[in-house]
């Protein structure tokens, strides 16, 4: 029987992205301009600006709460469309891969995203659809860069053949690169392919040298005498806060107009008693959604003071969530452990369930897809506790530290 060797992707006759490749590095630049969308946004913004100017004039003349609430959705919509117009004309993505690692920069006048990944944290490249939980929206095909930390999804909108060719070229270049001086890379055994709905797991064994945290690690190791703690501090996100702020203001301004009119705070068309009660109950779901959005905004703004702490005492493990030092604690007594497992939900299985496809270009490197978790297994093959919400690199870093710092837990 003849074995058919896989054929390398061919270079498309016409590329939308610019590239420059040498034996030591490869640079890819994609000017993600969408002229058709820009024309639409420009026409829409021209008409919308007239309406916004009229509403702003009325609000300035009357200077009351009703006018401000009424105009808020119009002004937020203007800012959103203006941002989409700028992005459709000026967005530029640039990726550089060299002997030190990978650098990615995404701009639309201002920097939208920047990421640097050291060479030894690269795990592979895959052409895949964007992982979007919204089943109604159409996912975009792009290039996923798999790392020991969070994966990167770049170049969305390029043709599939072009993405596959870039993925192959990047993979070949990484394979041909020598390791940076002073680094030793240990091969990680592959995790078996799971069933469609099954998680896959891999028992950890102590590495020859202590595992270092990945470059984007959100956990810090804190040693105090015989106590070992892993602390995750929340991080402020301008993009997340501004997004939820705009959505909250947009939604609650519209609801506020109707609620204020219903309660007689400002004039509203006369309604009968039956219509008043109908509107009263009709608005309740919208008010609940508005309160939920406001709660999400508060949680997002309090993120910098959030801490998640796993503390490993001699005879028990504590898990604590806290804000301003106030929170909840879970305690897990430890009488012994048999192993520590890295567990993940296979991304290919998740994609199959969503009816989307994925093409792995270099499966020999293994996969690095979040979320991962670390499961501590007690005697009797019983799960003692699970440290979830980790990347692959974080799971291996924390698991290796547990194996090294608490060897007495694993003695039979």
C-alpha positions in Angstrom: 0.0 0.0 0.0 1.4 3.4 -1.0 1.6 6.0 1.6 0.7 9.5 0.4 2.9 12.2 1.9 1.2 15.5 2.8 1.8 18.2 0.2 3.0 21.6 1.3 0.5 24.4 0.6 1.3 26.3 -2.5 1.8 30.0 -2.6 -1.3 31.8 -4.1 -0.7 33.7 -7.3 -1.9 36.9 -5.6 -1.4 37.7 -1.9 -3.4 40.4 0.0 -0.7 40.6 2.7 2.9 41.8 2.2 5.7 39.6 3.4 9.4 39.6 3.6 11.2 36.3 4.4 14.9 35.5 5.0 16.7 32.5 6.5 16.5 34.2 10.0 13.2 36.0 10.0 9.8 36.5 8.4 7.7 39.7 8.5 4.0 39.7 7.4 2.0 43.0 7.1 -1.7 43.0 6.4 -3.5 46.3 5.8 -7.0 45.2 6.7 -8.7 48.0 4.8 -12.4 47.5 3.8 -13.2 50.2 1.3 -16.8 49.0 0.8 -17.5 49.1 4.5 -15.8 52.5 4.8 -18.1 54.0 2.1 -21.2 52.6 3.9 -20.0 53.9 7.3 -19.2 57.3 5.8 -22.6 57.7 4.3 -24.3 56.5 7.4 -22.2 58.8 9.6 -23.1 61.8 7.4 -26.8 61.4 8.0 -26.4 60.3 11.6 -24.2 63.4 12.4 -27.1 65.7 11.4 -29.4 63.9 13.8 -26.9 63.9 16.6 -26.2 67.7 16.1 -29.9 68.4 16.3 -30.3 66.3 19.5 -27.2 68.0 21.0 -28.6 71.4 20.2 -31.9 70.5 21.9 -30.1 69.2 25.0 -28.0 72.3 25.2 -31.1 74.6 24.9 -33.2 72.7 27.5 -30.5 71.4 29.8 -32.6 68.7 31.4 -32.1 65.1 32.2 -34.6 63.9 29.6 -32.8 65.6 26.8 -29.4 64.1 27.9 -30.9 60.6 28.3 -32.6 60.9 24.9 -29.4 62.0 23.2 -27.1 59.5 24.8 -27.9 56.5 22.5 -27.4 58.8 19.4 -24.0 60.1 20.6 -22.7 56.6 21.6 -23.9 55.3 18.2 -22.0 58.1 16.5 -18.8 57.3 18.4 -19.1 53.6 17.5 -19.7 54.2 13.8 -16.8 56.7 13.7 -14.5 54.1 15.2 -15.6 51.5 12.7 -15.0 54.0 9.9 -11.4 54.7 11.1 -10.7 51.0 11.6 -11.9 50.1 8.1 -9.5 52.7 6.6 -6.4 52.5 8.8 -6.1 49.1 10.4 -2.7 47.5 10.0 -1.5 44.2 11.4 2.2 43.3 11.5 3.8 40.1 12.6 7.5 39.5 12.9 9.1 36.1 13.6 12.8 35.8 14.3 15.2 33.9 16.4 14.1 35.6 19.6 10.4 34.8 19.1 7.3 36.4 17.7 6.1 40.0 17.9 2.7 41.2 16.8 1.3 44.7 16.5 -2.2 45.7 15.6 -3.0 49.4 14.9 -5.8 51.6 13.7 -4.2 55.1 14.3 -3.8 54.0 17.9 -2.4 50.7 19.0 -5.1 48.1 19.5 -3.0 45.2 20.6 0.6 44.3 21.0 2.1 40.9 22.0 5.5 39.4 22.2 6.0 35.6 22.5 9.5 34.1 23.3 10.7 31.5 20.9 10.4 28.6 23.4 6.7 29.4 24.1 5.6 28.9 20.5 3.5 25.8 20.0 2.3 26.0 16.5 0.0 27.6 13.9 -3.5 26.7 12.8 -5.9 28.1 10.2 -9.3 28.2 12.0 -12.5 30.1 12.4 -12.7 32.6 15.2 -13.9 31.1 18.4 -17.2 32.9 18.8 -20.0 31.8 21.2 -22.5 33.8 19.3 -24.1 31.2 16.9 -25.9 34.0 15.0 -22.8 35.8 13.8 -20.7 34.6 11.0 -17.2 33.5 12.2 -14.1 34.8 10.3 -11.3 32.6 9.2 -7.9 33.6 10.5 -4.5 32.4 11.7 -4.2 31.2 15.3 -0.8 31.3 16.9 -0.7 28.8 19.6 1.6 29.5 22.6 2.2 28.3 26.1 0.1 31.2 27.2 -3.0 32.8 25.6 -3.3 32.1 21.9 -3.3 34.9 19.3 -5.9 35.1 16.5 -4.6 37.3 13.7 -5.1 38.2 10.0 -8.9 37.6 10.0 -10.3 38.1 6.6 -7.5 36.7 4.5 -8.3 34.0 2.0 -8.0 30.4 3.3 -5.2 29.4 0.9 -3.1 32.4 1.8 -3.5 31.7 5.5 -2.5 28.1 5.1 0.6 29.1 3.1 1.6 31.7 5.8 1.0 29.1 8.5 3.2 26.6 6.8 6.0 29.1 6.1 6.0 30.3 9.8 6.0 26.6 11.0 9.0 25.8 8.7 10.9 28.8 9.9 10.4 28.0 13.6 11.5 24.4 13.0 14.7 25.6 11.3 15.6 28.1 14.0 18.1 27.1 16.7 17.1 27.5 20.3 18.2 30.9 21.9 21.5 30.6 23.7 21.2 29.4 27.3 17.7 27.8 26.8 16.9 24.1 27.0 13.5 23.0 25.7 12.0 19.8 27.1 9.6 18.0 24.8 6.1 17.8 26.2 4.3 14.5 25.6 1.3 14.8 23.4 -2.2 14.4 24.9 -4.3 11.8 23.2 -7.2 12.8 21.0 -10.4 12.7 23.1 -13.9 11.8 22.3 -16.2 14.6 21.0 -17.4 15.7 24.5 -14.6 14.4 26.7 -11.8 16.4 28.3 -8.3 15.2 27.9 -5.7 15.1 30.7 -2.0 14.5 31.2 -0.3 13.5 34.5 2.6 15.8 35.4 6.0 14.6 36.3 8.8 16.8 37.8 10.9 18.4 35.1 14.7 18.3 35.2 14.6 22.0 35.9 12.0 24.2 37.6 9.3 25.2 35.0 9.3 29.0 34.5 6.0 30.9 34.1 5.0 31.9 30.6 5.6 35.5 29.5 1.9 36.5 29.9 1.4 34.6 33.2 -1.3 36.2 35.4 -0.2 34.2 38.5 2.6 35.0 41.0 4.3 32.5 43.3 4.6 33.6 46.9 6.6 31.6 49.4 6.4 32.5 53.1 8.3 30.0 55.3 6.5 26.6 54.8 3.4 28.2 53.1 3.2 28.2 49.3 0.7 30.6 47.6 -0.3 31.3 44.1 -1.9 34.7 43.7 -3.8 36.1 40.7 -4.5 39.8 40.8 -7.1 41.3 38.5 -6.0 43.6 35.7 -7.5 46.8 34.5 -8.8 46.6 30.9 -9.5 49.9 29.1 -11.1 48.1 26.2 -13.3 46.0 28.4 -14.4 49.0 30.7 -15.1 51.3 27.8 -17.1 48.7 25.9 -19.3 47.8 28.8 -19.6 51.5 29.8 -20.9 52.4 26.3 -23.3 49.4 26.2 -24.6 50.2 29.7 -25.1 53.9 28.9 -26.8 53.1 25.6 -29.2 50.6 27.1 -30.0 52.4 30.3 -30.5 55.8 28.6 -33.2 54.3 26.4 -34.9 52.5 29.3 -34.6 55.6 31.4 -36.5 57.7 28.9 -39.5 55.3 29.1 -39.3 54.8 32.9 -39.1 58.5 33.6 -42.1 59.2 31.4 -44.0 56.4 33.0 -43.4 57.8 36.5 -44.2 61.3 35.4 -40.7 62.7 35.8 -41.0 64.3 32.4 -43.9 64.7 30.0 -45.2 61.7 28.2 -48.3 61.0 26.0 -51.3 60.4 28.1 -52.0 56.7 28.7 -54.9 54.9 30.3 -54.7 53.0 33.6 -54.6 49.6 31.8 -51.9 50.8 29.4 -49.9 52.2 32.3 -49.8 48.9 34.1 -49.0 47.1 30.8 -45.9 49.4 30.2 -45.0 49.0 33.9 -44.7 45.2 33.6 -43.4 45.3 30.0 -40.4 47.4 31.0 -39.3 45.1 33.9 -37.2 42.7 31.8 -35.4 45.7 30.2 -34.8 47.2 33.6 -33.3 43.9 34.9 -31.0 43.8 31.9 -30.0 47.3 32.6 -29.2 46.5 36.2 -27.2 43.4 35.1 -25.2 45.6 32.7 -24.5 48.1 35.5 -23.4 45.3 37.8 -21.1 44.0 35.1 -19.6 47.5 34.8 -19.0 47.7 38.5 -17.4 44.3 38.6 -15.2 45.3 35.6 -14.1 48.5 37.3 -13.3 46.6 40.6 -11.2 44.0 38.7 -7.9 45.6 39.8 -8.7 45.0 43.5 -9.8 41.4 42.9 -7.5 38.6 44.0 -7.7 34.9 43.6 -5.4 33.0 46.0 -4.5 29.3 46.2 -2.6 28.6 49.5 -0.9 25.3 50.1 -0.4 24.7 53.8 1.2 21.5 55.2 -2.1 19.7 55.7 -4.7 21.6 53.7 -5.3 23.8 50.6 -7.2 27.0 50.7 -8.9 28.7 47.7 -10.0 32.3 48.2 -11.7 35.0 46.1 -11.6 38.5 47.5 -12.2 42.1 46.8 -10.7 44.7 49.2 -9.7 41.7 51.3 -13.3 40.6 51.7 -14.4 37.3 50.0 -15.1 33.6 50.3 -12.7 30.8 51.2 -12.9 27.1 50.4 -10.7 24.6 52.4 -9.6 21.2 51.1 -7.9 18.8 53.7 -5.0 17.0 52.2 -4.2 13.5 53.5 -2.1 12.6 50.4 -2.1 12.9 46.6 -1.3 10.4 43.9 -0.7 12.8 41.0 -1.4 16.2 39.4 -3.2 16.3 36.1 -3.3 19.0 33.4 -6.8 18.9 32.0 -8.2 20.7 29.0 -11.2 20.5 26.6 -9.8 19.6 23.2 -10.3 22.6 20.8 -10.9 20.3 17.8 -13.7 18.7 19.8 -15.2 22.1 20.6 -15.0 23.1 17.0 -16.7 20.0 15.8 -19.6 20.6 18.2 -20.0 24.1 16.7 -19.8 22.9 13.2 -16.6 24.8 12.4 -13.5 23.5 10.9 -9.8 23.7 11.9 -6.6 22.8 10.1 -3.6 22.2 12.3 -0.4 23.0 10.3 2.1 21.6 12.8 0.5 19.1 15.1 3.9 17.7 16.2 4.3 20.7 18.5 1.2 19.8 20.4 -1.6 22.3 21.1 -1.9 25.2 23.5 -5.5 26.2 23.8 -7.3 27.7 26.9 -8.9 27.0 29.1 -6.7 24.5 31.0 -7.1 23.4 34.5 -5.0 21.6 37.1 -6.6 18.7 39.0 -5.1 17.4 42.2 -6.0 13.7 42.5 -6.3 12.0 46.0 -6.0 8.3 46.7 -8.8 6.3 45.3 -8.5 8.3 42.0 -10.7 11.0 43.6 -10.4 14.6 42.6 -9.5 16.7 45.6 -9.7 20.2 43.9 -9.3 21.9 40.6 -7.4 25.1 39.7 -9.2 26.3 36.6 -9.0 29.2 34.2 -5.3 28.6 33.3 -3.2 28.6 30.1 -1.0 25.6 29.4 2.1 27.3 30.6 0.4 28.5 33.8 -0.9 24.9 34.5 2.6 23.4 34.0 4.2 26.1 36.1 1.9 25.8 39.0 1.8 22.0 38.8 5.6 21.7 38.7 5.8 24.0 41.8 3.4 21.8 43.7 5.4 18.7 42.9 8.6 20.3 44.0 7.4 22.1 47.1 5.1 19.5 48.5 6.8 16.1 47.8 5.5 14.7 51.1 2.0 14.8 49.7 2.9 12.2 47.1 4.7 9.7 49.3 2.7 6.5 49.6 
